Amino acid sequence: MKKIALDVGDKTIGVAVSDPLLITAQGIMTIERVGIRKDAGKVMDLIKEHDCDTVVIGLPKKLDGTDSIQTEKVYEFKTMLENKMKSSGMGHIQIVFQDERLTTVIAEKVLIEGDVRRNKRKKVIDKQAAVLILQSYLDTL
């Protein structure tokens, strides 16, 4: 089964999905945040749509490995998603964290090298970061 990855931010959630052979990650969308419950519901819809058995959430630690304010927000999102999934009969789906330090910086460099304009980069950077998170996870399998 496929894997889905999330780059959870304050304003958006970047989403990527693996291929069925778990070799590559493809960015599929960026979710505009409207509220933690609705955002978790949208993620659950994507899990069903893409037939995923694992959710990989990027964990934004500080460079020294300690938690940041954003790390706490990601923990909160994971808890909400986990609870909604359990109450919806999706409790069998695994949720794991993947270190995402520097993924946004790397994603931006990739987009700049690809000659993507600044205003377009803002729209796709979270999706590209989700691709890097998922690809990193797939490479460890």
Disulfide bonds with the S-S distance in Angstrom:
none
